[in-house]
C-alpha cells in the first residue's frame, strides 16, 4: 500500500479508534493483557482471582466475597463477570419470584451463583452448569468458601447441551422456576428450546438472559418475541467498569407451550 493511500485511510482509522475506544480498551484488557498474564503466571484469570479472594475475603460471607471479586475486577484484572449493577437486578428478581428451584447455565467464577444463592428462600435449590472443568473447579471453591453446601448449590461440570436432557433423570430436576442464561449468547436459543422440549419450564417460569445486547443474542430475542410463549422485558445496563458499552438482561415469563 502506498503512503498516499495509507494517508487517505488515516482519518477513518482515527474516527473508528475514537468512536470505539471503550471497545478497544475492553479488547486489550480481556484478550491481550489477560493472555500475557496467563502465560506469565501459568494460571487462568479465574484462578488468580480466587487466590486474591482467599487472601482478602471473609470465608462464609458471600457478600464480602462478591465485593472482593468486584474490587479485583476493577483494580487488578477485568473479570468479565456480572458485576454489582446487574447483580442488583438479579437479586431483586430472585427475591421477588422466590423460586423453589433455579437453573444457571454458565457458572464461570461463581459470582452470579453467589448472588442467586444468597437471595433464595430457605429450602430452595440451585443447580449451576459450567462447561469448562478448570473454571468449574474454581467456581466450586468459591461457592463452598461462601458457605453454601451441595444440597443447596449443586455444580455440574459439562456442556449445557449434554446436561439439560439429563437433568430430570440424573439430578432430580423436574422443573426450573427460574433460569439464568449466562454462558455463551450464541447457545441461548438452543438451550431455551431444549428446556422447552424436556418440559423443564413450568407455566410462569422466569428466564433471565445476560449479555443479550453485548455481544448480543439477536436470534434468541427474535424467537422469544415472536414464538408466542413468552412475555418479554429488557433491563438496560452496561458492562462492569465500562459504562459506555451498553448491554442488557432479558427477562422472560413463560406462558406455556402455546
For each residue, the residues with C-beta under 8 A, 3 or more apart:
1: 5 6
2: 5 6
3: 6 7
4: 7 8
5: 1 2 8 9
6: 1 2 3 9 10
7: 3 4 10
8: 4 5
9: 5 6 12 13
10: 6 7 13 14
11: 14 15
12: 9 15 16
13: 9 10 16 17
14: 10 11 17 18
15: 11 12 18 19
16: 12 13 19 20
17: 13 14 20 21 24
18: 14 15 21
19: 15 16
20: 16 17 23 24
21: 17 18 24 25
22: 25 26 242 244 245
23: 20 26 27 245
24: 17 20 21 27 28
25: 21 22 28 29 242
26: 22 23 29 30 78 239 242 245
27: 23 24 30 31 32
28: 24 25 31 32 33
29: 25 26 32 33 34 77 78
30: 26 27 33 34 78 80
31: 27 28 34 35
32: 27 28 29 35 36
33: 28 29 30 36 37 77
34: 29 30 31 37 38 45 77 78
35: 31 32 38 39
36: 32 33 39 40
37: 33 34 40 41 45 48 77
38: 34 35 41 42 43 44 45
39: 35 36 42
40: 36 37
41: 37 38 48
42: 38 39
43: 38 47 48 51
44: 38 47 48 134 135 138
45: 34 37 38 48 49 77 79
46: 49 50 79 108 109 134 135 138 139
47: 43 44 50 51 134 138
48: 37 41 43 44 45 51 52 77
49: 45 46 52 53 69 72 73 76 77 79 109 138
50: 46 47 53 54 109 138 141 142
51: 43 47 48 54 55
52: 48 49 55 56 68 72 76
53: 49 50 56 57 65 68 69 72 142 145
54: 50 51 57 145
55: 51 52
56: 52 53 68 71
57: 53 54 61 64 65 67 68 145
58: 61 64 65
59: 145 146 147
60: 145 146 147
61: 57 58 64 65 146 147
62: 65 66 114 117 118 146 147 148
63: 66 67 118
64: 57 58 61 67 68
65: 53 57 58 61 62 68 69 114 142 145 146
66: 62 63 69 70 84 87 111 114 115
67: 57 63 64 70 71
68: 52 53 56 57 64 65 71 72
69: 49 53 65 66 72 73 79 81 109 111
70: 66 67 73 74 83 84 240
71: 56 67 68 74 75 76
72: 49 52 53 68 69 75 76 77 79
73: 49 69 70 76 77 78 79 81 83 240 241
74: 70 71 240 241
75: 71 72
76: 49 52 71 72 73
77: 29 33 34 37 45 48 49 72 73
78: 26 29 30 34 73 241
79: 45 46 49 69 72 73 109 111
80: 30 108
81: 69 73 108 109 111 112 240
82: 86 87 90 111 112 115 182 210 240
83: 70 73 86 87 239 240 241
84: 66 70 87 88 240
85: 88 89 237 238 240
86: 82 83 89 90 210 237 240 247 249
87: 66 82 83 84 90 91 111 112 115
88: 84 85 91 92
89: 85 86 92 93 235 237 249
90: 82 86 87 93 94 112 115 116 119 180 208 249
91: 87 88 94 95 115 116 118 119
92: 88 89 95 96
93: 89 90 96 97 178 206 208 251
94: 90 91 97 98 99 102 115 116 119 120 178
95: 91 92 98 119
96: 92 93
97: 93 94 177 178 206
98: 94 95 120 121 124
99: 94 102 120 124 176 177 178 206
100: 123 124 125 177
101: 124 125 126 127 173 175 176 177 178
102: 94 99 116 120 124 125 126 127 176 177 178 179 180
103: 126 127 128 129 167 173 176 178 179 180 195 200
104: 107 112 113 116 126 127 128 129 179 180 182
105: 128 129 160 179 180 181 182 183 187 191
106: 112 129 130 131 160 180 181 182 183 184
107: 104 110 112 113 128 129 130 135 136 139 155
108: 46 80 81 111 112 130 135 139 182
109: 46 49 50 69 79 81 135 138 139 142
110: 107 113 114 128 138 139 140 142 143 146
111: 66 69 79 81 82 87 108 114 115 142
112: 81 82 87 90 104 106 107 108 115 116 180 182 210
113: 104 107 110 116 117 126 128 139 142 143 153 155
114: 62 65 66 110 111 117 118 142 143 146 148
115: 66 82 87 90 91 94 111 112 118 119
116: 90 91 94 102 104 112 113 119 120 126 180
117: 62 113 114 120 126 143 146 148 152 153
118: 62 63 91 114 115 146
119: 90 91 94 95 115 116
120: 94 98 99 102 116 117 124 126 152
121: 98 124
122:
123: 100
124: 98 99 100 101 102 120 121 152
125: 100 101 102 151 152 154
126: 101 102 103 104 113 116 117 120 152 153 154
127: 101 102 103 104 154 156 167 171 173 176
128: 103 104 105 107 110 113 139 153 154 155 156
129: 103 104 105 106 107 155 156 157 158 160 163 183
130: 106 107 108 133 135 136 139 155 156 157
131: 106 135 136 157 158 159 160 183
132: 135 136
133: 130 136 137 157
134: 44 46 47 137 138
135: 44 46 107 108 109 130 131 132 138 139
136: 107 130 131 132 133 139 140 155 157
137: 133 134 140 141
138: 44 46 47 49 50 109 110 134 135 141 142
139: 46 107 108 109 110 113 128 130 135 136 142 143 155
140: 110 136 137 143 144 155
141: 50 137 138 144 145
142: 50 53 65 109 110 111 113 114 138 139 145 146
143: 110 113 114 117 139 140 146 148 153 155
144: 140 141 147 148 149
145: 53 54 57 59 60 65 141 142
146: 59 60 61 62 65 110 114 117 118 142 143
147: 59 60 61 62 144
148: 62 114 117 143 144 152 153
149: 144 152 153
150: 153 154
151: 125 154
152: 117 120 124 125 126 148 149
153: 113 117 126 128 143 148 149 150
154: 125 126 127 128 150 151 171
155: 107 113 128 129 130 136 139 140 143
156: 127 128 129 130 163 171
157: 129 130 131 133 136
158: 129 131 162 163
159: 131 162 163
160: 105 106 129 131 163 164 183 187 191 194
161: 164 187 190 191 194
162: 158 159 165 166
163: 129 156 158 159 160 166 167
164: 160 161 167 191 194 195 198 200
165: 162 194 198
166: 162 163 169 170 171
167: 103 127 163 164 170 171 173 198 200
168: 171 172 173 174 198 200
169: 166
170: 166 167
171: 127 154 156 166 167 168
172: 168
173: 101 103 127 167 168 176 200
174: 168 200
175: 101 200 201 202 205
176: 99 101 102 103 127 173 179 195 200 201 202 205
177: 97 99 100 101 102 202 205 206
178: 93 94 97 99 101 102 103 205 206 207 208
179: 102 103 104 105 176 195 201 205 206 207 208
180: 90 102 103 104 105 106 112 116 208 209 210
181: 105 106 185 188 191 192 207 208 209 210
182: 82 104 105 106 108 112 210 211
183: 105 106 129 131 160 187 191
184: 106 187 188
185: 181 188 209 211 212 215 216 217 220
186: 217
187: 105 160 161 183 184 190 191
188: 181 184 185 191 192 209 212 217 220
189: 192 193 217 219 220 223
190: 161 187 193 194
191: 105 160 161 164 181 183 187 188 194 195
192: 181 188 189 195 196 207 220 223 224
193: 189 190 196 197
194: 160 161 164 165 190 191 197 198
195: 103 164 176 179 191 192 198 200 201
196: 192 193 199 200 201 229 257
197: 193 194
198: 164 165 167 168 194 195
199: 196
200: 103 164 167 168 173 174 175 176 195 196
201: 175 176 179 195 196 205 207 254
202: 175 176 177 205 254
203: 254 255 256
204: 253 254 255
205: 175 176 177 178 179 201 202 253 254
206: 93 97 99 177 178 179 251 252 253 254
207: 178 179 181 192 201 230 250 251 252 253 254
208: 90 93 178 179 180 181 249 250 251 252
209: 180 181 185 188 212 217 220 249 250 252
210: 82 86 112 180 181 182 247 249
211: 182 185 214 215 216 217 247
212: 185 188 209 216 217 220 221 234 247 248 249 250
213: 216 236 246 247 248
214: 211 239 245 246 247
215: 185 211
216: 185 211 212 213
217: 185 186 188 189 209 211 212 220 221 250
218: 221 222
219: 189 222 223
220: 185 188 189 192 209 212 217 223 224 250
221: 212 217 218 224 225 232 250
222: 218 219 225 226
223: 189 192 219 220 226 227
224: 192 220 221 227 229 230 232 250 252
225: 221 222 230 232
226: 222 223
227: 223 224 230 258
228: 255 258
229: 196 224 254 255 256 257 258
230: 207 224 225 227 252 253 254 255
231: 252 253 255
232: 221 224 225 250 251 252
233: 250 251 252
234: 212 248 249 250 251
235: 89 248 249 250 251
236: 213 246 248
237: 85 86 89 246 247 248 249
238: 85 242 243 244 245 246 247
239: 26 83 214 242 243 245 247
240: 70 73 74 81 82 83 84 85 86
241: 73 74 78 83
242: 22 25 26 238 239 245
243: 238 239
244: 22 238
245: 22 23 26 214 238 239 242
246: 213 214 236 237 238
247: 86 210 211 212 213 214 237 238 239
248: 212 213 234 235 236 237
249: 86 89 90 208 209 210 212 234 235 237
250: 207 208 209 212 217 220 221 224 232 233 234 235
251: 93 206 207 208 232 233 234 235
252: 206 207 208 209 224 230 231 232 233
253: 204 205 206 207 230 231
254: 201 202 203 204 205 206 207 229 230
255: 203 204 228 229 230 231 258
256: 203 229
257: 196 229
258: 227 228 229 255
